[in-house]
């Protein structure tokens, strides 16, 4: 039986005809190459051009497999570094991108944000976990840059709200009623670290802050 009889099909064609396996590795390709050589007819050898092309295929597959393996090790190493750095944040105060605020025993986190320009009027809207507006605060005029305001933990009717995690957004306009760009922040002391899907999250008063969203870190 000649190699052409096996047949004169490329290794990729043989791979596509196999059943019972979803993926093929370098060992599978090597086994097919060896099988082709075993059944090659010396009187009618395999075309050298095709054989060279298959060797190039195998070489490329092995190189890609090695690259993929090295990338896997690199990802594990990077994840290990991130985990170690995240643990080092415990006990420190961080500022991170986000719009969540915690409420515990009537005490709420400061609402922190940045204005791109001086604002003639600033409105802060606070939402519960279901996304319902529970309070709107008309702050008035504020200057450009970072600002923070305090929320007393009450709803619009003056009722105390239960402990939990709330969110907020900022609407600001200048003296021409043109909307101003705003950026919201979450701040607080890191109480611990948790991991989900190999990603570290900082725990701040019950809030889970993605490690990659941290902007600033200071000692408490």
Backbone torsions as a table, in degrees:
resi	resn	phi	psi	omega
1	UNK	NA	126.6	-178.0
2	UNK	-83.1	164.0	175.8
3	UNK	-63.7	-31.1	177.5
4	UNK	-69.4	-30.8	178.9
5	UNK	-73.3	-17.4	-177.8
6	UNK	-73.0	-26.3	31.5
7	UNK	-127.1	-152.7	-179.2
8	UNK	-82.2	45.5	-178.2
9	UNK	-106.2	152.4	-179.9
10	UNK	-74.1	166.0	179.2
11	UNK	-63.2	-33.6	179.2
12	UNK	-66.8	-34.9	177.4
13	UNK	-66.4	-41.0	177.9
14	UNK	-64.2	-38.5	-178.7
15	UNK	-63.3	-39.1	-177.9
16	UNK	-70.9	-19.7	-178.7
17	UNK	-87.7	-11.4	-179.0
18	UNK	-72.2	145.4	177.5
19	UNK	-121.9	162.2	177.8
20	UNK	88.5	-2.1	178.5
21	UNK	-140.5	138.3	-177.9
22	UNK	-88.9	-28.8	-178.0
23	UNK	-133.4	155.0	178.0
24	UNK	-121.6	134.6	177.7
25	UNK	-103.5	-176.6	-177.7
26	UNK	-65.8	-31.5	178.2
27	UNK	-64.8	-37.0	178.3
28	UNK	-64.0	-43.1	178.8
29	UNK	-66.7	-38.8	178.8
30	UNK	-64.8	-40.8	178.2
31	UNK	-63.1	-39.7	177.9
32	UNK	-65.8	-37.7	179.4
33	UNK	-65.4	-42.6	178.8
34	UNK	-65.1	-40.5	178.5
35	UNK	-62.0	-40.8	177.3
36	UNK	-60.2	-42.8	179.5
37	UNK	-66.8	-37.1	-179.5
38	UNK	-63.8	-38.1	-176.1
39	UNK	-97.5	12.1	179.5
40	UNK	-73.1	135.6	177.7
41	UNK	-84.6	117.2	-179.2
42	UNK	-57.5	-28.8	-179.4
43	UNK	-81.3	-16.4	179.3
44	UNK	-139.3	68.2	-172.8
45	UNK	-67.4	165.4	179.5
46	UNK	-65.6	143.5	177.1
47	UNK	-58.9	127.7	-174.4
48	UNK	-63.7	-32.8	179.8
49	UNK	-65.0	-44.0	179.2
50	UNK	-67.0	-40.4	-179.8
51	UNK	-62.9	-42.2	178.2
52	UNK	-63.0	-39.9	179.1
53	UNK	-63.1	-38.8	179.7
54	UNK	-69.6	-37.6	175.1
55	UNK	-62.0	-38.7	177.4
56	UNK	-65.4	-38.2	176.8
57	UNK	-60.2	-46.2	-178.3
58	UNK	-65.0	-40.9	179.5
59	UNK	-62.5	-43.0	178.8
60	UNK	-64.4	-40.5	179.5
61	UNK	-62.4	-42.4	-179.1
62	UNK	-66.4	-41.4	178.5
63	UNK	-63.1	-43.0	178.4
64	UNK	-64.2	-37.2	178.9
65	UNK	-65.2	-40.3	178.8
66	UNK	-66.6	-40.4	178.5
67	UNK	-62.8	-43.3	-180.0
68	UNK	-62.7	-40.0	179.4
69	UNK	-65.9	-42.0	179.4
70	UNK	-66.1	-37.7	177.1
71	UNK	-64.4	-36.1	176.8
72	UNK	-61.9	-43.8	177.1
73	UNK	-64.3	-38.5	-179.8
74	UNK	-65.5	-39.9	178.2
75	UNK	-64.2	-40.7	178.0
76	UNK	-63.8	-41.1	179.5
77	UNK	-64.3	-43.2	179.4
78	UNK	-64.7	-40.7	178.6
79	UNK	-63.4	-38.2	178.4
80	UNK	-64.0	-40.9	177.7
81	UNK	-63.7	-44.7	179.6
82	UNK	-61.4	-41.5	179.8
83	UNK	-63.3	-42.0	-179.8
84	UNK	-65.8	-41.8	179.0
85	UNK	-65.3	-40.3	-179.6
86	UNK	-62.2	-42.8	179.4
87	UNK	-62.2	-33.6	178.9
88	UNK	-67.8	-12.4	179.3
89	UNK	-83.5	-10.9	-178.2
90	UNK	-60.6	129.8	-179.1
91	UNK	91.1	-6.9	180.0
92	UNK	-102.8	159.7	178.0
93	UNK	-96.5	130.4	-177.6
94	UNK	-123.3	155.5	169.7
95	UNK	-119.2	129.2	-175.5
96	UNK	-137.6	154.9	175.0
97	UNK	-64.4	136.6	-179.9
98	UNK	155.3	172.2	-177.8
99	UNK	-137.0	33.4	179.6
100	UNK	-105.6	146.7	176.8
101	UNK	-135.6	141.4	178.7
102	UNK	-97.8	148.9	176.7
103	UNK	-127.6	122.2	-179.1
104	UNK	-141.4	123.9	178.1
105	UNK	54.1	39.0	178.0
106	UNK	81.3	-2.2	-179.5
107	UNK	-106.7	125.3	-178.3
108	UNK	-108.9	150.1	173.3
109	UNK	-63.3	153.6	174.4
110	UNK	-64.4	144.1	175.3
111	UNK	-91.2	113.5	-172.7
112	UNK	-114.4	138.4	-179.6
113	UNK	-160.2	168.6	179.0
114	UNK	-127.7	136.7	178.0
115	UNK	-105.4	136.7	-179.4
116	UNK	-76.9	-15.6	-178.4
117	UNK	-155.1	167.9	176.0
118	UNK	-60.8	136.6	-177.8
119	UNK	-111.3	134.9	176.1
120	UNK	-81.0	-28.4	179.1
121	UNK	-151.9	135.3	-179.7
122	UNK	-126.8	128.3	177.9
123	UNK	-116.5	127.8	177.8
124	UNK	-110.5	125.5	177.6
125	UNK	-113.5	131.3	-177.2
126	UNK	-112.5	136.2	-175.4
127	UNK	-121.4	149.9	173.4
128	UNK	-85.4	-176.7	-175.9
129	UNK	-66.2	-21.8	178.5
130	UNK	-85.6	-3.5	179.4
131	UNK	88.6	11.8	178.8
132	UNK	-87.4	137.8	176.2
133	UNK	-71.4	123.4	-179.6
134	UNK	-113.2	-9.8	179.0
135	UNK	-162.9	139.9	173.5
136	UNK	-125.8	126.3	-178.0
137	UNK	-114.3	119.1	175.5
138	UNK	-91.3	104.2	-171.9
139	UNK	-82.6	-26.9	-176.1
140	UNK	93.1	-149.3	-176.3
141	UNK	-86.2	143.6	177.8
142	UNK	-143.2	153.2	179.9
143	UNK	-83.0	163.5	177.6
144	UNK	-64.5	153.2	-179.7
145	UNK	105.1	-162.6	-177.4
146	UNK	-78.9	138.0	178.5
147	UNK	-137.5	158.7	174.7
148	UNK	-146.4	142.8	176.8
149	UNK	-131.3	159.5	-179.3
150	UNK	-104.7	138.1	175.7
151	UNK	-109.8	132.9	-175.1
152	UNK	-81.5	1.8	178.0
153	UNK	80.8	13.1	-179.4
154	UNK	-106.2	155.6	175.5
155	UNK	-86.1	-173.0	-176.0
156	UNK	-66.3	-17.9	-179.6
157	UNK	-102.5	7.9	177.3
158	UNK	86.1	10.8	179.6
159	UNK	-87.4	142.5	176.4
160	UNK	-70.0	139.2	-178.6
161	UNK	-101.6	152.5	-179.7
162	UNK	-69.4	157.0	175.9
163	UNK	-60.1	147.5	178.9
164	UNK	161.7	-170.2	179.3
165	UNK	-107.0	126.2	179.5
166	UNK	-118.3	163.9	177.3
167	UNK	-124.5	165.7	-178.7
168	UNK	-147.2	160.9	169.1
169	UNK	-138.5	165.0	-174.5
170	UNK	-123.8	132.4	173.0
171	UNK	-123.6	120.6	-176.3
172	UNK	-134.2	143.9	177.7
173	UNK	-132.8	154.3	177.0
174	UNK	-89.0	-170.2	-176.7
175	UNK	-71.8	-6.0	174.7
176	UNK	-104.7	13.6	-178.5
177	UNK	62.5	23.7	175.4
178	UNK	-89.9	132.1	-176.7
179	UNK	-66.1	140.8	-178.5
180	UNK	-105.6	141.4	176.9
181	UNK	-68.2	137.3	179.7
182	UNK	-129.8	152.3	175.3
183	UNK	-130.1	130.2	-177.6
184	UNK	-101.4	151.7	-178.8
185	UNK	-131.7	157.2	170.1
186	UNK	-120.5	132.1	-179.8
187	UNK	-129.4	160.7	176.9
188	UNK	156.2	172.4	179.3
189	UNK	-87.6	134.0	-178.2
190	UNK	-77.1	119.4	-180.0
191	UNK	-91.6	-25.9	-177.3
192	UNK	-174.3	-175.9	-179.1
193	UNK	-135.2	138.3	174.0
194	UNK	-127.6	159.2	-176.8
195	UNK	-125.6	134.2	177.6
196	UNK	-139.8	123.7	-178.3
197	UNK	53.6	43.5	178.0
198	UNK	65.6	13.2	178.6
199	UNK	-110.3	127.0	179.7
200	UNK	-79.6	140.8	175.5
201	UNK	-125.1	133.6	176.7
202	UNK	-84.5	136.3	179.0
203	UNK	-98.7	118.6	-179.8
204	UNK	-128.9	100.5	179.2
205	UNK	55.5	39.3	-179.8
206	UNK	91.3	-12.0	177.9
207	UNK	-85.9	141.9	175.0
208	UNK	-102.5	113.8	-176.9
209	UNK	-108.0	120.1	176.9
210	UNK	-57.1	135.6	-176.9
211	UNK	-58.6	-36.0	-178.0
212	UNK	-72.1	-9.8	-178.4
213	UNK	-93.2	-0.3	-178.0
214	UNK	-69.3	131.5	-179.6
215	UNK	-105.7	-38.9	-174.1
216	UNK	-146.3	144.1	179.9
217	UNK	-132.0	132.3	176.7
218	UNK	-135.7	154.8	174.0
219	UNK	-72.5	137.9	-178.4
220	UNK	-66.2	NA	NA
